[in-house]
Amino acid sequence: MRFPLALFLCALGCFPASTAIAGISGVLELQFYKNSCPDAEMIVTEHVTSSMLTDPSSAAPLLRLAFHDCQVDGCDGSILLKESSNSMEIEAESQKNFGIRKLDLMNNIKSSLEEVCPQTVSCADIIQLAARDAIHLAGGPFIEVLTGRRDSVSASKKRAENQLPASNISVNEFTKIFHEKNINLQEGVALIGGHTLGIGHCRNFKERLRPVIDPTLSPTFLLLLQTVCSDPSLSDVAFAQNDATAFIFDNQYFIDIQNGRGLLKIDSEIATDPRTMPHVIAFGKDMQQFFHMFTSGFLKLSSYKVLVGEKGEIRSDCSFENS
């Protein structure tokens, strides 16, 4: 696992003087808490750094948490709620959130922030800032995440089931999902490149291995996956790495999927579909281009349907709406 010192120092203070972006529900700002809670982003960074030093696998679940929060009714912290006043089953219980992790880290960060700035920093912002730091500390780009989101007061398992993409999503389906969020095809392919981090459980790709073998898988990779996933009763536990450098945010994913080593169906499809293949090839050759387009797509996704102004609330505990 690498933690470039220059990148880490930049994570603590590399911001342009003034930036804002219009979300669907309002405007987010760079360093929104510079007056109300000046140390907010530093506190988030310290917690994420500590987590990654003790658990190098932290980056992937933190990025997944950010993606999944934004894809269900926008980036509003709803994925962290443990109960909801609307009596609906909560978002985190959706099967599409299977294996979601690091909710405890979000609560630890929130507790530290509450000690210095009570009910000031939203859980929705904590999620996105933590993902920013995780990506960066894993060797990826430093994304100038804008802040000012507010928290939702409800969560819904049903909405999560309907809005989160399935593990066997197709290129057509992913294109539609990203188009709805004003994310273009090149940015969308880059965002799928977030699979450069982490692992996939057998339950999410076992249908590619038997009874009919997916012909896009290389023979050696197929054998590896069939070995790892040999016991169907362990499909919720057994896993394989997304790419050869699962703890590092780099472009190895795009190199691997061009060689028949795509773990999920969508990984293999974007490497062969004529609409997406040129971007896969380009990102495999040029990591900085991948970083640039990932950053662009991430900023769009993280500003999707945000609650600002008087909408929503600032939770005092990320697990529960305010009483």
N, C-alpha and C positions, 0 to 999 in steps of 0.2 A: 504493500500500500504506500503511495507516495503522497506527501503533504508539502508541496513547494512553498518554501518560506516566503518568497516574494508574493506569491498568490495569497497566502494567508494574511500577510500584512495588508494587502490591497483589500481583502475582504472586510477589514476593519475600517477602511476609510477612503476607498476609491469611488467617489461620487462626483458627477458634474454639478455645476452650481445650481441648476434649476431644471427640473423635468416634470412633466405631468402627462397623463394619458387619459383620454375620455373612455370610461367604461360604459356599458349599456345603461347602468344606473347612476352614473355620475362621474366624478373625476378623482383619480388617485394621484398621489404626489410622491416625489422622491424625498426621503427623510421626513415623512409626515410627523414623526414624533420628536423632531429636533428640539422643540421648545417644551412640549408637554412631558416628555420622557427621554431626555437626551441619550441615556445609556441603553435604550431599548434594544437596538440592533446589536450592540456589543454583547449584551447579556445572552441574546439568542445564539450568537456566534460562539461564545464561550461554552455553552451547553452542547452545541452540535459538535464542536471540536473534541470535547471530553468524551462524548458518545462514540465518535469515530475512532478515537485512540484506543478505547477499550473494546469496541466492537466494529471492526473494519467493514462489516456488512451493512452498517447503518445507512449509507447513502441511498441504496436502492429503496428501502421502505419509506424513507423520508420523501423521495421523489414521487413514489407511488401515492403516498398520502396526499401530496399537493395535487397531482393529476386527478385522483378520484374525488377529492373535495370539489374541485372546479367543475367536474363533469356532471354533477348532480345539482341542478338548480343554481349553479354558479359557485364562486369561491367565497363561501360564507361560514366555514367552520362547522358545518352541520355534521360532518363525518365523526366529529369528536364527541357528540352528545350520547350519553348513556341512557337517557330517557327523554321523552317528549310530552309536553302538555296536551298534544293533540291525540294522545293515546295510540298512535300508530307505532308499529315496530320500527326500531331505529335503523338508520342507514348502515351503520357498521355491521349489522347482522345479515346483510345481503350476502348471498353466496358469491356474488361478484366481488365482494370485499374479503373473500377468504384469504386468511394469512396476513391481513393488514396488521402492521406493527408500528411501534414507536408512538402510540397514543400516550403512553406514560411519559415519554420525553416531552411531549407538548404540554402536559400538565405540570411537569417539573419546571419548564421554562416559564409557564404562566405564574406559578407560585413565586418564582424569583422576581418576576416583574411586578406582581401585586405588592411585594414588600416595599418597592421603591416608588411605584406609580400605580396606585390602586385604581382599578376599573378604567384604564387608559388605553392599553394595547390590546387589540382584538385577537382572539384565537385564530381567526381567519388569516390575519397578517402573520402570526407566528408560524403557521403552516408553510406559507410561501417563503418567508425569510429563512426558515430551517432548510427548505429544499434548495434555496439559493446557495447556502453555505455548504450543504452536503455535496452538491454538484462541484463546487469550486474546490473543496478540500479533497475530492476524489480525482482532481486533475483536470476538471472541465473548466468552462468559461466562468468568469465572474459576471453574473447577470444583475443588472441594476434594477432590482425589484422595487416597484412602487408600492406605497402603503396608504392606508386610510380606509381599508375595508372594515365593515362592521359585521357582527355575528348574527346568524339566523336564530330564531326562537323555536324552530321545529326541525325534525328530521323524519325521513320516511324510507323504510325498507323497500316499499313498492316502487317509489320513484328511483331508487338506486338500481333496482332490478331492471327498470325500463330504460334508464339513461346511461348506465355504464356499459361499455362495449363488452361483448362476449370474448372468451379466449380464442374462439375460432372465427373472429370477425374477418370479413373479406375486404379487398381493396375498395370495392364499390361502397361498402358500408362505412369504412373509415373515412373515405373521401367526403361522404355526406355529413358525417359527424363534425369533421373539422371545418367544412364549408359553412355550416351553421354558426360557427364561432369566428368567422372571418379569417380563418387560417388557410393559406393557400397550399397547394400540393407539395411544393418543395419544403415548406415549413412542417407540414404534416409528416412527411417522411423523416425529417430530422427529429421530430418529437417521438416517433416510434423508435428512433435511435436511442431513446432513453433506456431501451432494453440492453444497452451496453453495460448496465449495472444489474447485478442481482442474479436471481435464479428463477426457474419455473418448476412448479410441482407437476408430477406425472399426470394428475387429474386433468390438467389443461392441455395436454398434447397426446395422451395415450391413444386416442382414436387414429392418430397418424401412424401408429406402429403395428396395429393388428385390429381386426383380421386382414384388412386391406392395407398394404404398405404404401405410404405416400412416396411416389417416385421422385420427388424433388429432394429427398434426403440422401446425402452421400452414404455409401455402404458402411464406412467406418463409423460415421455419426449415428446411423441407424442401429448398428450393433451396440454402440455405447448406450443409447437410449433404451433399447430393448433389455439390456442387462440391468440398467438402473431401475427400470419400471417392470421388472419381471413378475413381481407379486402384486396382483390387482388390489389386494386388501391394504396395501401400503401407499396407494396412489395419492393420498392426502399428506403423506409424510415424505416419501421419496422425491428427489428433485435432481435437476441438472442445471449447470450454469448457463446463463443466457448467451455468453460468448467466452472466449478464451481468457479474457481479462476482466472478470466479473466484478472486481472491486475498484476498477479504474474507469473513469469517464473518458473514453477515447473513441476512435473510429474503428476499432477492431470488429465490432458488431457488423459493420457494412462489408468488411472483408470476409468475415465468416459466412454470412448469408449468401454471398456470391459463390461460395464453394460448397453449397448444400448443407450448411450447418445452421439452418434457421430452426429455432426451437419450437416456436408457435407457427400456426398456419400463416398468419399475416407476415411473419418474418420471411418465410419462403416466397410468399406471393409478391411482396414488393420488390424482390430481387429478380423476378421474372416477368412481371406485368410491364408492358411497353410504356405505360404512363409513368410508372415510378422507377423503373430500372435505371434510366439515365441519372437520376438523383442518387440512387444507391451507389452507382459506379463513381460518381463525382465525389461523394462523401468518403468513399473508401480510399480515394486517391489524395484527398485534401481535407485534413482534419479541421483546419481553421475555417473552411467553408461550412463544414458540419456544425462547428461551434456557433458560427454567425447565424445560420438559419435556425438552429435550435433556440438560440437566444431570442430571435424574433418571434418564433412560434410560442415560446414560453411566456413572453410578455403579453401576447394576445390572450393566451389561455388563462393566465393568472389575473387578467382584468375582466374576465367574462362574468356578466351579471352580478357585479359586486354591489353590496349594500353600502351606501355612504350617507353622510349627513345625519338625518334623524331616523333613517330606516334601520331596522334591527336593533341591536344592543351591543354593549361591550360586556361580555360575560366576566364575572369574577372568578368563575371556575369553568374551565373549558368543557367539562363533562356534563354540566347542567345549565339550563337557562336560568336567568336571574329570577328570584321569587318575587 
